[in-house]
């Protein structure tokens, strides 16, 4: 039997709304930043609108004084 405490995602509380939580592109669901923020964590799938993704550092060296 599966222990419910082992799962990281809480059960959904409301249906997803197209346009607010996701949109369809070439037959794929693309989750919006709104939905991903509500989700509360990064899933590691490389979502296009992931607000948790680390920002890439600039290739520009820091300015020296």
C-alpha positions in Angstrom: 0.0 0.0 0.0 1.1 3.6 -0.7 1.7 6.0 2.1 -0.1 9.3 1.3 2.6 11.2 3.2 5.2 10.1 0.7 3.7 12.3 -2.1 4.9 15.9 -2.5 1.9 17.3 -4.4 -1.3 18.0 -2.5 -4.5 16.8 -4.0 -6.1 19.3 -6.4 -8.7 21.5 -4.9 -10.1 23.0 -8.0 -10.3 22.3 -11.7 -7.7 23.9 -14.0 -8.9 26.8 -16.0 -7.7 27.2 -19.6 -6.1 30.6 -20.0 -5.4 31.1 -16.3 -3.7 27.9 -15.4 -2.6 26.6 -18.8 -2.9 27.0 -22.5 -2.6 24.5 -25.4 0.2 24.8 -27.9 0.7 22.2 -30.6 -1.3 19.7 -28.6 0.7 20.2 -25.4 -0.4 21.7 -22.1 1.8 24.7 -21.2 1.3 25.7 -17.5 1.3 29.4 -16.7 3.4 31.1 -14.1 0.1 31.6 -12.1 -0.5 27.9 -11.9 3.1 27.1 -11.1 3.2 29.6 -8.3 0.0 28.1 -6.8 1.6 24.7 -7.1 4.3 25.9 -4.8 7.5 24.2 -6.0 9.6 23.3 -9.1 8.9 19.9 -10.5 12.2 19.8 -12.5 10.6 19.3 -15.9 11.9 22.6 -17.3 8.5 24.3 -17.6 8.5 27.3 -19.9 7.0 29.7 -17.3 8.7 28.2 -14.2 9.1 31.0 -11.6 11.4 28.8 -9.5 14.1 28.3 -12.2 17.4 29.8 -11.3 18.3 32.9 -13.2 21.2 32.5 -15.7 24.1 34.6 -14.7 25.2 37.3 -17.2 28.2 36.5 -19.4 29.3 40.0 -18.6 32.1 40.2 -16.0 31.4 42.3 -12.9 32.4 46.0 -13.1 35.7 46.7 -11.3 36.0 49.9 -9.2 
